Amino acid sequence: MKKQHLYGLDLVRFGSAFIVLLFHLSTFSSIAPSHVTTPDERPFDWLGWVGTSGWVGVEVFFVISGFVIAASARNATALTFLIKRAIRVFPALWVCSIIALGVTLAWGMAPAEALGAFLRSIILSPQGPYIDGVVWTLVLEAVFYVYIAGLILIGARLGRNLLDLGGLLLGSVSVLFITAYIAADAMGLGITETLLRFPFKVALLWHGVFFALGMLIYKAARDRLSGMEYGFAAVFTVFCLFEIANNVLAGAGGFASETYRITMAIGIWLAAMAVMLFSVFRSEVVAKAIGAEWVKKAGLMTYPLYLNHFTFGMCLTPWLAGYIQNEVLLLVAVMSIILASAWAIMTGPEIWLQKLSRKWFLNQEQSVAIPMPGKKTAERTA
């Protein structure tokens, strides 16, 4: 795989964030900050037929993350990898968490409750609640990063690269867990509700197949998959589809029938995977077609858009609803402000904090003197 910017991946990322935005907008209340409301309280209830399966954008993100992390971790030390991930994740998280804290306090949330949720968010605590409802996905990402760093560290000690094997292991454990869930449900053991709880998600038991599939896609782009690896990819894909369908079945209610929602969610995910694969394996074709700076900007804008749309949008909607009665105009106003805020975060505080962090932490790490055989000191340049 040649080193080339994957413009198609930028569009898949932005599209995934946008459908998550539509999904949440369709649940917001026009009366008070809430996303659990009756249909008559939802000004954008009509978005439900489009956005009802928008949550599946998260499952797309996890596959993209597996791909990107497999690429970025390949020639990195464990410490460098974690530092670079922290620099990528925390600046926008902190900025968006501050915004979420401000708007929730403005709406009357108890200061102690809001501050506790804020602190848990900015450190990615494995235990919520969080100041913003989407932070749970970053907790899963953080656990995935730690897992990858562990593979890098152990591999360095053993003198071999364990990333490919580690990806297969992660996906296989997830497959076994989901299989156990299916068996427990079929036998009516009464433990399925327990297996759906957040700790099992934090352990990557539900979403490990998505990360592992992304890692296999990178392996296929970098080299070739063996027959066994193609088999793993097929199995992981099947279990990804089951996890998506199970999300619909385990959810409470919806805007449409379960069949419609399952079909929509699986269709969106498969379409995103098709575009992702084409973007990876035909990157030169995609670059010629849409290789433009605005596509890169859309990709960079994805993360603050995803982080800042939920709590901010949930508080913004009822506030604007007091001034804008027309639902279409209200939707345009809410979406415009959310998109503008994401752009402002991307071009302002996020970039500034990332540059400052790179200058401080990466330079410090590179200048640490360590003893080397036959030399007094040597500079660590990992």
Residue pairs with C-beta under 8 A, 6 or more apart in sequence:
1 221
1 222
1 280
1 283
2 283
2 284
4 283
4 284
4 287
5 283
5 287
5 291
5 296
6 279
6 280
6 283
6 286
7 279
7 283
7 286
7 287
7 290
7 291
7 292
7 295
7 296
8 275
8 276
8 278
8 279
8 280
8 283
8 286
8 290
9 64
9 67
9 276
9 279
9 280
9 299
10 295
10 296
10 298
10 299
10 302
11 275
11 279
11 290
11 295
11 298
11 299
12 60
12 64
12 272
12 275
12 276
12 279
13 61
13 64
13 299
13 302
14 298
14 299
14 301
14 302
14 305
15 57
15 272
16 57
16 58
16 60
16 61
16 64
16 272
16 302
17 57
17 302
17 303
17 305
17 306
17 309
18 57
18 305
19 51
19 53
19 54
19 56
19 57
19 268
20 54
20 55
20 57
20 58
20 134
20 306
20 309
21 54
21 305
21 309
21 313
21 335
21 338
22 47
22 50
22 51
22 54
23 51
23 52
23 53
23 54
23 55
23 57
24 35
24 51
24 54
24 309
24 310
24 313
24 314
25 44
25 47
25 51
25 313
25 317
25 331
25 334
25 335
26 42
26 44
26 45
26 46
26 47
26 48
26 50
26 51
26 52
26 54
26 255
27 35
27 36
27 37
27 42
28 34
28 35
28 37
28 42
28 43
28 44
28 313
28 314
28 317
28 318
29 35
29 37
29 41
29 42
29 314
29 317
29 318
30 41
30 42
30 43
30 317
30 318
30 321
30 330
31 37
31 41
31 318
31 321
32 107
32 318
33 103
33 104
33 107
33 311
33 314
33 315
33 317
33 318
34 41
34 314
35 133
35 310
35 314
39 45
43 317
43 321
43 327
43 330
43 331
44 327
44 330
44 331
45 255
46 327
47 331
48 254
48 255
48 256
49 255
49 256
52 254
52 255
52 256
52 260
52 261
52 264
53 248
53 261
53 264
53 265
53 268
54 268
55 247
55 265
56 244
56 247
56 265
56 266
56 268
56 269
57 268
57 272
58 137
59 207
59 210
59 240
59 243
59 244
59 269
60 268
60 269
60 272
60 273
60 276
61 137
61 306
62 137
62 140
62 207
62 210
62 211
62 214
63 210
63 211
63 213
63 214
63 217
63 240
63 273
63 276
64 214
64 276
65 141
65 144
65 211
65 214
66 144
66 167
66 210
66 211
66 212
66 213
66 214
66 215
66 216
66 217
66 218
67 214
67 215
67 217
67 218
67 276
67 280
68 214
68 218
69 85
69 144
69 145
69 148
69 211
69 214
69 215
70 163
70 167
70 214
70 215
70 218
70 219
71 218
71 222
72 81
72 84
73 81
73 148
73 149
73 151
73 152
73 163
74 161
74 163
74 222
76 84
76 152
76 382
77 152
77 156
77 382
78 149
78 150
78 152
78 153
78 156
79 149
79 365
79 382
80 362
80 365
80 382
81 145
81 148
81 149
81 152
82 145
82 146
82 149
83 361
83 362
83 365
84 362
85 145
86 357
86 361
87 354
87 357
87 358
87 361
87 362
88 354
89 124
89 138
89 141
89 142
90 122
90 353
90 357
91 349
91 350
91 353
91 354
91 357
92 303
92 304
92 307
92 345
92 346
92 350
93 121
93 122
93 124
93 135
93 138
93 307
94 122
94 353
95 304
95 345
95 349
95 350
95 353
96 132
96 304
96 307
96 308
96 312
96 345
97 118
97 121
97 122
97 131
97 132
97 135
98 118
99 308
99 311
99 312
99 341
100 118
100 121
100 131
100 132
100 308
100 310
100 311
100 312
101 114
101 115
101 118
101 131
103 311
103 312
103 315
103 316
104 114
104 117
104 131
104 311
104 315
105 111
105 114
106 315
107 315
114 131
117 128
117 129
117 130
117 131
118 131
119 125
120 127
120 128
120 129
120 130
120 131
121 130
121 131
121 132
121 135
124 135
124 138
124 139
124 142
125 139
126 139
126 143
126 199
126 202
128 135
128 136
128 198
130 136
131 311
132 307
132 310
132 311
133 310
133 311
134 306
134 307
134 309
134 310
136 198
136 201
139 202
140 201
140 202
140 204
140 207
143 202
143 203
143 204
144 204
144 211
147 166
147 170
147 204
148 163
148 166
151 162
151 163
151 166
152 162
152 163
154 162
155 161
155 162
155 163
163 215
164 215
164 219
167 211
167 212
167 215
167 216
167 219
168 212
168 216
168 229
168 232
170 204
170 208
170 211
170 212
170 215
171 208
171 209
171 211
171 212
171 213
171 215
171 216
171 232
171 235
171 236
172 212
172 232
173 205
173 208
174 204
174 205
174 206
174 207
174 208
174 209
174 212
174 239
175 209
175 235
175 236
175 239
177 195
177 200
177 205
177 206
177 208
178 205
178 206
178 209
178 239
178 242
178 243
180 195
181 192
181 195
181 246
182 242
184 191
184 192
184 195
185 192
196 250
200 206
201 207
204 211
206 243
207 243
209 236
209 239
209 240
209 243
210 240
210 243
212 232
212 236
213 233
213 236
213 237
213 240
216 225
216 229
216 232
216 233
216 236
217 233
217 276
217 277
217 280
219 225
219 229
220 229
220 233
221 280
221 281
225 233
237 273
240 269
241 266
241 269
244 262
244 265
244 266
244 269
245 262
245 265
245 266
247 265
248 254
248 258
248 261
248 262
248 265
249 258
249 262
254 261
255 261
256 264
278 286
279 286
297 346
300 346
301 339
301 342
301 343
301 346
303 346
303 350
304 341
304 342
304 345
304 346
304 350
305 338
305 339
305 342
308 338
308 341
308 342
308 345
309 338
309 342
312 338
312 341
313 334
313 338
316 334
316 337
316 338
317 330
317 334
320 330
320 333
320 334
321 330
324 330
324 333
365 380
365 382
366 379
366 380
366 381
366 382
367 379
367 380
368 379
368 380
369 377
369 378
369 379
369 380
370 377
370 378
370 380
371 377
371 378
372 378
